[in-house]
Amino acid sequence: MDLRSELLKSIWYGFTALDLEKSGKVSKSQLKVLSHNLCTVLCIPHDPVALEDHFRDDDDGPVSSQGYMPYLNKYILDKVIEGSFTKENVDELCWTLTAKKNYQTDKTSSTVLPERDAFRLWCLFNFLSEDKYPLVMVPDEVEYLLKKICMSMSIEFNCVELEDFFSQDSVQQTGITVWVFLEMMNSGKLTRGIDKSITSMAIEEVYREIVGDVLKEGYLWKKGQLRRNWKERWFTLRPSSLSYYTGEDRKDCQGNIVLDGNCCVEVLPDRDGKRCMFCLKTLSKTYEMSASDTKQRQEWTTAIQTAIRLHVEGKTSLHKDLKLKRREQREQRDKRCHAKEEELQRLRALQEERERGLVELDLLKEAQKQAQALLEQDEQRRRQQHEQMQRALEVQLKEAEEARVSMQAEMVLKEEEAERQRKRIQELEEMQKRLEEALQLEIKARRDEEVFRYAQAGLLAEEEEKMKALMCLQEEQEEYILKTQREKQELRQEMEVKSRSLDEAQRQLEEVRANRHKVDQDVVAAQKKLRQASTNVKHWNVQMNRLMRPIGPGEKRPSLGSSFASFQIPTQRDPGLRIRRKSGSEDQNEESKENVDNSAGCDLEKRHSHASNGDMDIP
């Protein structure tokens, strides 16, 4: 299908939308507006005078589609240059004209498609419709389009609900129009329970694939030509080029690789930290790319090879070629059906001929019976005549012999005729047997076909049930594995916590034991110091009691001499005693609670020493 045919399909909708009275004619004023808008979107100069000159003879009334076609071909379509305009703008113009008249839906319904999705479905319908007017799409193409949309939504296409619609005689004979197709899509039979955003994304993907000639899209890592660094780019593959952008919005185009017969694709080994690598070689450059996995690499290499093959074969669109192949397959299928019908008609003719042969056979049998009766009557009459002639005229014996010979010759002829009739009857019976065998073989073949079809349906159902059971078992196994892993992880964490708690308790126990041992040593040392201090105190108390005796006033002891004359009792505390007492108090403060009784005993002894020493005050 060339560009002119595609444009004519869209323009046909615009022309019929302007035909408000459905008379097949449109006023010249409306055609002027339509022609001006077409020239604007097709980027060609508009000549308003040409329309008036072309339809000068049609001043009395509106113009028909047959009358508008010569002007459209000569002044608009012949001037169109492919690639100088955007085909989508032409489609949007014609969709705007025809949707106002024909596409009227309930906007409040939740199943109604958005306006953009309806436009894309309209474009897909025009692409897949037959090249006949009014435009219709055969049920096979409708099923193909619905399968593509379901595949994009990752759901299984269920054609049970559409069988009643496709089984109608009008649909099978003429196909469906675009408005019936959009009404079927808005009914929700296909998109029941699916979010509108998912449906819109699927319709857009199918629209870009079929109408936009996009063979494949997706993210790939690309190695730079100058800096040799890896960057992730969004690639779009068409039959003639491979474009890459910064993002999937396709706003910032970073490059365009032209594909021709000199290009080739090769798979590369993993390096530079990248895996699933492949390269696209052209005459001037080699582009290295990396996919996310092996499957994506295989899909990209196959798609690029398909694009190169299409370019070598001179084809501009994969889906146009596929559409032509599907049309050829439908034509071959129709031819096979027609040949089958002819074969059935031939079999019916053979059956009728066999029936006619049976009737003729019955007639021949009846004729044979009549001939046999006639022969018997002739034989009886001949015998009577012979007896009469023998009794009457023995003279005419020779003539009678001649008559008998002639009669025998006639008998031979009649027997030969009867033999031929019997052979004819045998041939007819053999033909009847062959026809019966052919009918039996056909009946058996049909029965075998039905048996195989039922068996195939049973196997498919059984396979579906087994697949569902397998999926259930797989889900249960995954849930059990996840549960077991969670339990193992919780048990491991609990063991780690208990192990840390046990280590901490053992460490604290060791510290307590070490502190206890140290305290025991300190207690022993303190007790030793206390015993030593007690011994020193007792010693000094004895010395003080022995040396420091109170001396009364005026009492003289001449026998002692001058050795005691200069001795005076200190009125103040002895600094040496104070220091010793301070050190003793510090040692007592360092003792544990277990030595409280010993310190109390020492204090009691100190008090007794105070009492015995008089004015001596020991702190």
C-alpha positions in Angstrom: 0.0 0.0 0.0 1.6 3.3 -1.2 1.4 6.7 0.4 -1.3 7.9 -2.0 -3.6 5.0 -0.9 -3.0 5.7 2.8 -3.8 9.4 2.3 -6.9 8.6 0.3 -8.3 6.5 3.1 -8.0 9.3 5.6 -9.4 11.9 3.1 -12.3 9.6 2.3 -13.4 9.9 6.0 -13.1 13.7 5.8 -15.1 13.8 2.6 -17.9 11.6 3.9 -18.0 13.6 7.2 -18.9 16.7 5.2 -21.7 14.8 3.4 -24.3 15.5 6.1 -27.3 14.4 4.0 -25.5 11.1 3.0 -26.2 11.9 -0.7 -22.7 11.3 -1.9 -22.1 15.0 -2.6 -20.5 17.9 -0.7 -20.8 21.6 -1.3 -18.0 23.5 -3.0 -17.5 25.8 0.0 -16.8 22.9 2.3 -14.5 21.3 -0.3 -12.6 24.6 -0.4 -12.0 24.5 3.3 -11.1 20.8 3.2 -8.6 21.4 0.3 -7.0 24.3 2.0 -6.5 22.4 5.2 -5.1 19.4 3.3 -2.6 21.7 1.5 -1.6 23.1 4.9 -0.9 19.8 6.6 0.7 18.3 3.4 3.0 21.4 3.2 2.1 22.2 -0.4 1.0 25.5 -1.9 -2.8 26.0 -2.2 -4.4 27.4 -5.3 -8.0 28.4 -4.5 -8.7 29.4 -8.1 -8.0 25.9 -9.4 -11.0 24.5 -7.5 -13.3 27.1 -9.1 -11.9 26.4 -12.5 -12.1 22.7 -12.1 -15.7 22.7 -10.9 -16.9 25.5 -13.2 -19.5 23.2 -14.8 -20.9 22.2 -11.4 -22.3 25.5 -10.3 -25.8 24.1 -9.9 -25.1 21.9 -7.0 -22.6 20.1 -4.7 -19.7 17.9 -6.0 -19.6 14.1 -5.7 -16.7 12.1 -4.6 -16.1 11.0 -8.2 -16.0 14.6 -9.3 -13.6 15.6 -6.5 -11.1 12.8 -7.1 -9.6 14.3 -10.3 -9.0 17.6 -8.6 -7.6 15.9 -5.5 -5.2 13.8 -7.6 -4.0 16.6 -9.9 -3.7 19.6 -7.6 -3.0 18.0 -4.2 -1.8 14.4 -4.2 0.5 14.8 -7.3 2.3 17.6 -5.5 2.9 15.6 -2.3 6.6 14.9 -1.5 7.2 12.0 0.9 9.1 13.0 4.0 8.1 16.7 3.7 5.1 16.4 6.0 3.9 14.5 9.0 1.4 11.8 8.2 -0.1 12.0 11.7 -1.2 15.6 11.1 -3.2 14.5 8.1 -4.8 11.8 10.1 -5.6 14.2 13.0 -7.3 16.6 10.5 -9.5 13.9 9.0 -10.2 12.3 12.4 -11.4 15.7 13.8 -13.8 16.0 10.8 -15.2 12.5 11.0 -15.3 12.0 14.8 -17.6 15.0 15.4 -20.2 13.3 13.2 -19.7 9.6 13.8 -17.9 9.1 17.1 -20.4 10.0 19.8 -20.0 8.1 23.1 -21.1 8.4 26.7 -18.3 10.4 28.3 -19.4 9.4 31.8 -18.9 5.7 31.2 -15.7 4.1 32.7 -15.1 1.9 29.7 -15.0 4.6 27.1 -11.5 5.0 25.6 -9.8 8.4 25.7 -9.9 10.6 22.6 -6.2 9.9 21.8 -6.6 6.2 22.0 -9.7 6.2 19.8 -7.7 8.2 17.2 -4.9 5.7 17.3 -7.3 2.8 16.9 -8.9 4.7 13.9 -5.4 5.0 12.3 -4.7 1.3 12.9 -8.1 0.4 11.4 -7.3 2.4 8.3 -3.9 0.7 8.0 -5.3 -2.8 8.3 -8.6 -2.2 6.3 -9.2 -3.5 2.8 -8.4 -1.3 -0.2 -12.1 -1.0 -1.0 -14.6 1.7 -0.3 -16.5 2.0 2.0 -13.5 1.0 4.2 -14.0 -2.2 6.2 -11.8 -4.6 8.1 -12.2 -8.4 7.7 -12.5 -10.5 10.9 -9.0 -12.0 10.5 -7.4 -8.6 10.6 -9.6 -7.6 13.6 -8.5 -10.7 15.5 -4.9 -9.9 14.5 -5.1 -6.3 15.9 -6.8 -7.4 19.1 -4.2 -10.1 19.7 -1.4 -7.5 19.2 -3.1 -5.2 21.8 -3.6 -8.1 24.3 0.1 -9.1 23.8 1.2 -5.6 24.6 -0.9 -5.6 27.8 0.6 -9.1 28.7 -2.9 -10.7 28.8 -4.3 -13.7 27.0 -6.6 -12.9 24.1 -10.1 -14.6 24.7 -12.0 -14.8 21.4 -15.0 -16.6 23.0 -16.9 -13.3 23.6 -16.2 -12.2 20.0 -17.3 -15.4 18.3 -21.0 -14.4 18.3 -20.1 -11.0 16.8 -17.9 -12.5 14.1 -20.4 -15.3 13.3 -22.9 -12.8 11.9 -23.5 -13.1 8.2 -23.0 -9.4 7.5 -19.6 -9.4 9.3 -18.4 -12.5 7.5 -19.4 -11.2 4.1 -18.6 -7.5 4.2 -16.4 -7.0 7.4 -16.9 -4.3 10.1 -16.6 -0.6 9.9 -14.3 1.5 12.1 -17.3 2.8 14.2 -18.5 -0.7 14.9 -14.9 -1.6 15.9 -14.6 1.4 18.3 -18.0 0.6 19.7 -16.8 -2.9 20.4 -13.7 -1.6 22.1 -15.7 0.8 24.2 -18.0 -2.0 25.3 -15.2 -3.2 27.7 -15.2 -6.8 26.4 -11.5 -6.7 25.8 -10.3 -4.2 28.6 -12.5 -5.5 31.4 -10.7 -5.1 34.7 -7.7 -3.4 33.2 -6.5 0.1 34.0 -6.9 2.7 31.3 -3.3 3.7 31.5 -2.2 0.2 30.7 -4.6 0.1 27.7 -3.4 3.5 26.5 0.2 2.3 26.7 -0.6 -0.9 24.8 -2.5 1.0 22.0 0.4 3.5 21.7 2.9 0.6 21.5 0.9 -1.1 18.7 0.3 2.2 17.0 4.0 3.0 16.9 4.8 -0.6 15.8 2.3 -0.9 12.9 1.6 2.7 11.8 4.9 4.2 12.8 7.0 1.3 11.4 8.9 0.9 14.7 10.4 -2.6 14.7 11.7 -2.4 18.3 12.3 0.2 21.1 14.1 0.1 24.4 17.1 1.1 26.4 20.6 0.0 25.4 24.1 1.0 26.6 26.1 2.6 23.8 29.8 3.2 23.7 30.8 6.7 22.6 32.8 7.3 19.4 35.2 10.0 20.9 35.2 9.7 24.7 34.7 5.9 24.6 32.5 6.0 27.6 29.3 4.0 28.1 25.9 5.8 28.2 22.4 4.5 28.4 20.2 5.6 25.4 16.7 4.9 24.2 16.9 3.3 20.8 14.1 3.3 18.1 14.6 0.9 15.2 12.8 1.5 11.9 13.3 -0.3 8.5 15.7 2.4 7.3 17.3 3.8 10.4 18.3 3.2 14.1 17.8 6.4 16.2 18.9 6.9 19.8 17.7 9.5 22.3 18.5 10.5 25.9 15.1 9.2 27.2 12.1 7.4 26.1 10.2 10.6 25.5 12.2 10.8 22.3 12.6 14.6 22.5 16.5 14.9 22.4 17.8 12.9 19.5 21.5 12.0 20.0 22.1 10.4 16.7 20.7 8.5 13.7 22.3 5.4 12.1 21.2 4.8 8.5 20.8 1.1 7.6 21.5 -0.3 4.2 22.8 -3.4 2.6 26.4 -2.7 3.7 25.5 -2.9 7.4 25.9 -6.0 9.5 25.4 -7.1 13.1 28.0 -9.1 15.2 27.9 -10.5 18.7 30.9 -9.4 20.9 32.4 -11.0 24.0 32.0 -9.4 27.4 34.5 -6.7 28.2 34.8 -3.2 29.9 32.5 -4.5 32.6 29.7 -4.9 30.1 27.9 -8.1 29.1 25.6 -9.1 26.3 27.5 -6.9 23.8 27.0 -6.6 20.1 28.1 -4.2 17.4 26.5 -2.6 14.3 29.0 -2.1 11.5 28.5 0.4 8.7 30.8 1.5 6.0 32.1 4.5 8.0 31.7 3.5 11.7 31.2 0.6 14.1 28.7 1.2 17.0 29.2 -1.0 20.1 26.1 -1.6 22.3 25.2 -3.7 25.3 21.8 -5.2 26.2 20.4 -6.0 29.6 20.4 -9.8 29.0 21.0 -12.4 26.4 17.3 -12.4 25.3 17.3 -8.7 24.6 20.5 -9.0 22.7 19.0 -11.7 20.5 15.8 -9.7 19.9 17.8 -6.6 19.0 20.2 -8.4 16.6 17.3 -10.2 14.9 15.3 -6.9 14.6 18.3 -5.1 13.1 18.9 -7.9 10.6 15.2 -7.8 9.7 15.5 -4.0 9.0 18.5 -4.6 6.8 16.7 -7.4 4.9 13.7 -5.1 4.3 16.0 -2.4 3.0 17.8 -4.8 0.7 14.5 -6.1 -0.6 13.3 -2.6 -1.2 10.5 -2.7 1.3 9.7 0.3 3.5 7.4 -1.3 6.1 7.4 -4.7 7.8 3.7 -4.6 8.6 2.8 -3.6 5.1 4.6 -6.7 3.9 3.0 -8.8 6.6 -0.5 -7.4 5.6 0.1 -8.4 2.0 1.2 -11.9 3.0 -1.9 -12.3 5.3 -4.1 -11.1 2.4 -2.4 -13.7 0.1 -3.0 -16.4 2.7 -6.7 -15.4 2.9 -6.9 -15.5 -0.9 -5.3 -19.0 -1.0 -7.6 -20.1 1.8 -10.6 -18.9 -0.1 -9.3 -20.7 -3.2 -8.9 -23.9 -1.2 -12.4 -23.4 0.2 -13.7 -22.8 -3.3 -11.9 -25.9 -4.6 -13.3 -27.9 -1.7 -16.8 -26.7 -2.6 -16.2 -27.6 -6.2 -15.0 -31.1 -5.1 -18.2 -31.4 -3.0 -20.2 -30.4 -6.0 -18.4 -32.9 -8.2 -19.1 -35.6 -5.6 -22.7 -34.6 -5.5 -22.8 -34.8 -9.3 -21.2 -38.3 -9.1 -23.8 -39.3 -6.6 -26.5 -38.0 -8.9 -24.9 -39.8 -11.8 -24.7 -43.0 -9.7 -28.4 -42.6 -8.9 -29.2 -42.1 -12.5 -27.1 -45.2 -13.3 -29.1 -47.2 -10.8 -32.3 -46.0 -12.4 -30.9 -46.9 -15.8 -29.9 -50.3 -14.4 -33.4 -50.9 -13.2 -34.7 -49.9 -16.6 -32.3 -52.3 -18.3 -33.2 -55.1 -16.0 -36.9 -54.5 -16.8 -36.1 -54.4 -20.5 -34.1 -57.6 -20.1 -37.1 -59.2 -18.5 -39.4 -58.0 -21.2 -36.9 -59.3 -23.9 -36.8 -62.6 -22.1 -40.6 -62.8 -22.2 -40.6 -61.9 -25.8 -38.0 -64.5 -26.5 -40.1 -67.1 -24.7 -43.2 -66.1 -26.6 -41.2 -66.2 -29.9 -39.8 -69.6 -29.0 -43.2 -70.9 -28.2 -44.7 -69.5 -31.4 -41.8 -70.8 -33.4 -42.2 -74.2 -32.0 -46.0 -74.1 -32.8 -45.2 -73.0 -36.3 -42.6 -75.6 -36.7 -44.9 -78.3 -35.5 -47.6 -77.0 -37.8 -45.2 -76.8 -40.7 -43.8 -80.2 -39.9 -47.2 -81.7 -39.7 -48.5 -79.7 -42.7 -45.6 -79.5 -45.0 -42.7 -81.9 -44.8 -41.9 -80.7 -48.3 -40.8 -77.4 -46.8 -38.3 -79.0 -44.5 -35.4 -77.3 -46.1 -37.0 -73.9 -45.8 -37.8 -74.7 -42.2 -34.1 -75.6 -41.7 -33.1 -72.3 -43.2 -35.6 -70.5 -41.0 -34.2 -72.3 -38.0 -30.7 -71.2 -38.9 -31.8 -67.6 -39.2 -33.6 -67.9 -35.9 -30.4 -69.2 -34.3 -28.4 -66.3 -35.7 -30.9 -63.9 -34.3 -30.6 -65.8 -31.0 -26.9 -65.3 -31.0 -27.3 -61.6 -31.7 -29.7 -61.3 -28.9 -27.5 -63.2 -26.6 -24.6 -60.9 -27.5 -26.8 -57.9 -26.8 -27.8 -59.4 -23.5 -24.1 -60.0 -22.7 -23.3 -56.4 -23.4 -26.1 -55.3 -21.2 -24.7 -57.5 -18.4 -21.3 -56.0 -18.8 -22.8 -52.5 -18.7 -24.7 -53.5 -15.5 -21.4 -54.8 -14.0 -19.6 -51.6 -14.9 -22.4 -49.6 -13.3 -22.2 -51.8 -10.1 -18.4 -51.4 -9.9 -18.8 -47.6 -10.4 -21.4 -47.7 -7.6 -19.0 -49.5 -5.3 -16.2 -47.0 -6.0 -18.6 -44.1 -5.3 -19.6 -45.8 -2.0 -16.0 -46.4 -1.1 -15.2 -42.7 -1.8 -18.1 -41.6 0.3 -17.1 -43.9 3.1 -13.5 -42.6 3.0 -14.8 -39.0 3.1 -17.1 -39.8 6.0 -14.2 -41.6 7.8 -11.9 -38.6 7.1 -14.4 -36.2 8.6 -14.9 -38.4 11.6 -11.2 -38.7 12.1 -10.9 -34.9 11.8 -13.5 -34.4 14.4 -11.9 -37.0 16.7 -8.5 -35.3 16.3 -10.1 -31.9 16.9 -11.8 -33.1 20.1 -8.6 -34.8 21.2 -6.6 -31.6 20.6 -9.1 -29.6 22.5 -8.9 -32.1 25.4 -5.1 -32.0 25.4 -5.1 -28.2 25.4 -7.5 -28.2 28.3 -5.5 -30.8 30.2 -2.3 -28.8 29.4 -3.9 -25.6 30.8 -5.0 -27.4 33.9 -1.6 -28.9 34.5 0.0 -25.5 33.9 -2.3 -24.0 36.5 -1.5 -26.7 39.0 2.2 -26.3 38.3 1.9 -22.6 38.8 0.1 -23.2 42.1 2.8 -25.7 43.2 5.5 -23.3 42.3 3.9 -20.4 44.2 3.4 -22.7 47.3 7.1 -23.8 47.0 8.3 -20.2 46.7 6.2 -19.2 49.8 7.5 -22.2 51.8 11.1 -21.3 50.8 10.6 -17.7 51.8 9.0 -18.7 55.1 11.9 -21.1 55.8 14.4 -18.5 54.9 12.7 -16.0 57.2 12.6 -18.5 60.1 16.3 -19.4 59.5 17.2 -15.7 59.5 15.2 -15.0 62.7 16.7 -18.1 64.4 20.2 -16.9 63.3 19.6 -13.4 64.7 18.2 -14.8 68.0 21.3 -17.1 68.3 23.6 -14.1 67.6 21.8 -12.0 70.2 22.0 -14.9 72.8 25.7 -15.5 71.9 26.5 -11.8 72.4 24.6 -11.8 75.7 26.5 -14.9 76.9 29.8 -13.4 75.9 28.8 -10.2 77.7 27.8 -12.1 80.8 31.0 -14.1 80.8 33.0 -10.9 80.3 31.2 -9.3 83.2 31.7 -12.5 85.4 35.4 -12.3 84.6 35.5 -8.7 85.5 33.5 -9.4 88.8 35.9 -12.2 89.6 38.9 -10.0 88.9 37.5 -7.2 91.0 36.7 -9.6 93.8 40.2 -11.0 93.7 41.6 -7.4 93.8 39.3 -6.5 96.6 40.3 -9.5 98.5 44.0 -8.6 98.1 43.1 -5.0 99.1 41.3 -6.3 102.2 44.3 -8.5 103.2 46.7 -5.6 102.7 44.4 -3.3 104.7 44.1 -5.9 107.5 47.9 -6.2 107.5 48.3 -2.4 107.7 45.6 -2.2 110.4 47.4 -4.9 112.5 50.7 -3.1 112.0 49.1 0.3 112.9 47.4 -1.2 115.9 50.7 -2.7 117.0 52.4 0.7 116.6 49.7 2.5 118.5 49.9 0.0 121.4 53.7 0.4 121.3 53.5 4.2 121.4 50.8 4.1 124.0 53.0 2.0 126.3 55.9 4.4 125.6 53.8 7.4 126.2 52.4 6.0 129.4 55.9 5.1 130.5 57.5 8.4 129.6 54.7 11.0 129.9 53.8 11.0 133.6 52.2 14.1 135.1 54.6 16.2 137.4 53.1 18.2 140.2 54.2 21.9 140.8 57.1 22.4 143.1 58.0 18.8 143.2 61.7 18.3 142.8 63.7 15.3 142.2 67.3 16.1 142.7 68.4 12.6 142.1 67.3 12.9 138.4 69.7 15.8 137.9 69.4 18.1 135.0 68.2 15.5 132.6 64.5 16.1 133.5 64.9 19.8 134.4 64.6 21.0 130.8 61.7 18.6 129.9 58.4 20.2 129.4 55.0 18.6 128.6 53.9 19.8 125.3 50.8 21.9 125.4 50.0 21.4 121.9 49.4 18.2 119.9 52.4 16.4 118.6 52.9 16.9 114.9 54.4 13.5 114.5 51.4 11.9 116.2 49.1 14.0 114.1 50.7 12.8 110.9 50.7 9.2 112.1 47.1 9.5 113.1 46.2 11.0 109.7 47.9 8.2 107.9 46.0 5.7 110.1 42.7 7.4 109.3 43.4 7.2 105.6 44.2 3.5 105.9 40.9 3.0 107.8 39.0 4.8 105.1 40.4 2.4 102.5 39.3 -0.7 104.5 36.2 -2.6 103.7 33.1 -2.9 105.8 34.3 -6.2 107.2 37.0 -4.4 109.3 34.6 -2.1 111.0 35.0 -3.9 114.4 38.8 -3.7 114.3 38.7 0.1 113.7 36.2 0.5 116.5 38.5 -1.5 118.9 41.4 0.8 117.8 39.3 3.9 118.6 38.5 2.5 122.0 42.1 2.0 122.7 42.8 5.5 121.6 40.3 6.9 124.0 41.9 4.9 126.8 45.2 6.3 125.8 43.7 9.8 125.9 42.4 9.2 129.3 45.7 8.0 130.6 47.8 10.8 129.1 45.9 13.7 130.5 46.1 16.7 128.4 47.3 14.8 125.3 44.6 15.0 122.5 45.1 12.6 119.7 42.7 13.0 116.8 
